[in-house]
C-alpha cells in the first residue's frame, strides 16, 4: 500500500497539478504512516504545488536513487516535465490576458524566461488541448504576442460542443471500422452465406443429439463431413 500511495502522489500531480484529498477509507493514523515512509515524494509534491522550481529540481536530484529503486523514475520525470504547463495554467486563474513577455516574468519555468521559448511552450500546450487559450498576434509587429485565456471552457455551450465533437469522432471511427468488415468477413470466411450454413449445420447437430439419430444428410455421415469441410475451404 505504501508503494501505491507513492504512485498516487505522482499521478495526482500529473492529473491535477496538486495532491488531492486521500480517500476517506484511509484512517488518519494509516495516512501518517504512509507520509512518514514517503518523505521524498511529499517533499517533491510540496515544491511542485508551491511553484518552487529550484527546490523541485533539488528534490528530484537528491532522491534520484529512491525514484530508481521504487521504479518510479519515469513517473517523476513526467512530473518535472508537467511543472511548466501547470505554472502557465495557474495564470489563467489570475489573469484574463497577458503579453507573452509578462508570462515569462510571471512563470518560473524550466525552459527559462526567453519570450520566444515561452511562446513556443504556450503554443504547444494550446495545440495539445492542455491549455484552453489563444495566442493573438498583433498587426503591429513591434507589440508582443498576447495570451488570452478562455473563460468559456466551463460554460454549458462549450461543454455541449465538446461532447458533440467527441461523438462525431467516435462515429467516424465506427464508420471506418464497419466499412471494412465486409473484407474482413470474406477473409475469415464469415460472410452471411457461410454463417447461415454454419447455423443450419448446428441445428442439424442439435436435433440429432435430442433424437439420438444422425442428422439428415442425404447420404452417409462421411458425406456431411466432406460437405462441411468443402464449404469451410
HUFEN-V409737 format. One record per backbone hydrogen bond with DSSP energy under -0.5 kcal/mol. CO is the residue of the C=O (numbers start at 1). NH is the residue of the N-H. E is the energy in kcal/mol with one decimal. If there is no record, write none. Layout:
((CO:NH:E) (CO:NH:E))
This chain:
((1:5:-2.2) (2:6:-2.1) (3:7:-1.9) (4:8:-2.2) (5:9:-1.9) (6:10:-1.7) (7:11:-2.8) (8:12:-1.9) (9:13:-1.8) (10:14:-2.0) (11:15:-2.5) (12:16:-2.9) (12:17:-0.7) (12:18:-0.9) (13:17:-1.3) (23:26:-1.6) (25:27:-0.6) (27:31:-2.4) (28:32:-2.0) (29:33:-1.5) (30:34:-2.3) (31:35:-2.6) (32:36:-2.1) (33:37:-1.5) (35:38:-1.0) (38:41:-0.6) (38:42:-2.2) (39:43:-2.6) (40:44:-1.9) (41:45:-2.3) (42:46:-2.3) (43:47:-2.0) (44:48:-2.1) (45:49:-2.6) (46:50:-1.9) (47:51:-0.7) (47:52:-2.1) (48:51:-0.9) (51:53:-1.1) (52:56:-2.3) (53:57:-2.8) (54:58:-2.1) (55:59:-2.8) (56:60:-2.1) (57:61:-2.4) (58:62:-2.7) (59:63:-1.8) (61:64:-1.2) (63:67:-2.3) (64:68:-2.2) (65:69:-2.5) (66:70:-2.5) (67:72:-3.2) (67:73:-0.8) (68:71:-1.2) (72:76:-2.6) (73:77:-2.3) (74:78:-1.7) (75:79:-1.8) (76:80:-2.1) (77:81:-2.2) (78:82:-1.8) (79:83:-0.7) (80:83:-0.9) (82:86:-1.9) (83:87:-1.9) (84:88:-2.1) (85:89:-2.4) (86:90:-1.9) (87:91:-0.7) (88:91:-0.8) (88:92:-0.6) (89:92:-1.0) (90:93:-1.5) (91:94:-1.4) (91:95:-2.8) (96:149:-2.2) (98:147:-3.8) (99:102:-0.8) (99:103:-1.8) (100:104:-2.3) (101:105:-1.4) (102:106:-2.2) (103:107:-2.4) (106:108:-0.5) (107:109:-1.1) (109:112:-1.2) (114:118:-2.5) (115:119:-2.7) (116:120:-1.9) (117:121:-2.2) (118:122:-2.8) (119:123:-2.7) (120:124:-2.1) (121:125:-1.9) (122:126:-2.3) (123:127:-2.6) (124:128:-1.7) (125:130:-1.4) (125:131:-1.8) (126:129:-1.1) (130:132:-0.5) (131:133:-1.3) (132:150:-2.2) (134:136:-0.5) (134:148:-3.0) (135:137:-0.6) (136:138:-0.6) (136:146:-2.7) (139:141:-1.0) (140:143:-2.3) (145:100:-2.8) (146:136:-3.2) (146:148:-0.6) (147:98:-2.4) (147:149:-0.6) (148:134:-2.2) (151:154:-0.5) (152:155:-1.4) (155:159:-2.3) (156:160:-2.7) (157:161:-2.5) (158:162:-2.1) (159:163:-2.2) (160:164:-2.5) (161:165:-2.5) (162:166:-2.1) (163:167:-2.5) (164:168:-2.4) (165:169:-2.1) (166:170:-2.1) (167:171:-2.6) (168:172:-2.5) (169:173:-2.1) (170:174:-2.5) (171:175:-2.5) (172:176:-2.3) (173:177:-1.9) (174:178:-3.2) (175:179:-2.2) (176:180:-0.5) (177:180:-1.2) (178:181:-1.0) (180:184:-2.0) (181:185:-3.1) (182:186:-2.2) (183:187:-2.2) (184:188:-1.9) (185:190:-4.3) (186:189:-1.0) (191:195:-2.4) (192:196:-2.4) (193:197:-1.9) (194:198:-2.2) (195:199:-2.3) (196:200:-2.4) (197:201:-2.5) (198:202:-2.2) (199:203:-2.0) (200:204:-2.1) (201:205:-2.3) (202:206:-2.5) (203:207:-2.8) (204:208:-2.5) (205:209:-2.1) (206:210:-2.0) (207:211:-2.1) (208:212:-1.8) (208:213:-0.6) (220:223:-0.6) (220:224:-1.3) (221:225:-2.1) (222:226:-2.1) (223:227:-2.7) (224:228:-3.0) (225:229:-2.7) (226:230:-2.4) (227:231:-2.4) (228:232:-2.5) (229:233:-1.4))
